[in-house]
Amino acid sequence: MAQLDERQLDPAVALASLDATAPREPHRLFALKQGDCFAVADAYGDIRGAGDGFFRDDTRVLSEFRLTVGGRQTSLLGASLSQDNV
C-alpha cells in the first residue's frame, strides 16, 4: 500500500514546508495604526524590511519580523479591508 504524503493533502502543510527564504505571494502590504504608532506588514503578518516595519513617531523601531506558530509560518486564510480602512 502506498504511503500518503501529507503535503499533497493539506495546502497549509505544503506551504509551511517551503523554504522560509522563498518569496510568499501575495506581497500586498497592509497598515495598522493606533495613536502615534503604525505597522506595515504583508497579509501573513510578516515584516520583511524593505518599506515594512513598526513605526513610532515616524521612526522605524522594528524592521523585520516573521510570524510563526509552532515554528512554522502561518497560512493565509483571508485578508481584506473596507474602502475606508475601518
NORTAJO-V574358 format. One line per field, one symbol per residue. phi: phi as a letter, one per 30 degrees, with the letter a starting at -180 (. if undefined). burial: + if it has 9 or more other ideal C-beta (glycine too) atoms within 8 Angstrom, else -. A space follows every 50 residues. Layout:
BEGIN
phi = ???
burial = ???
END
This chain:
BEGIN
phi = .dddcdddcbeddddddddddddccdcdcbcbbbiccabbbdddjdccjd cdlcbbhibdcbcaacdbbiicddcdclaabdechc
burial = ------------++++-+-----+----++------++++++-+-++--- -++++------+--+-+-----++------------
END
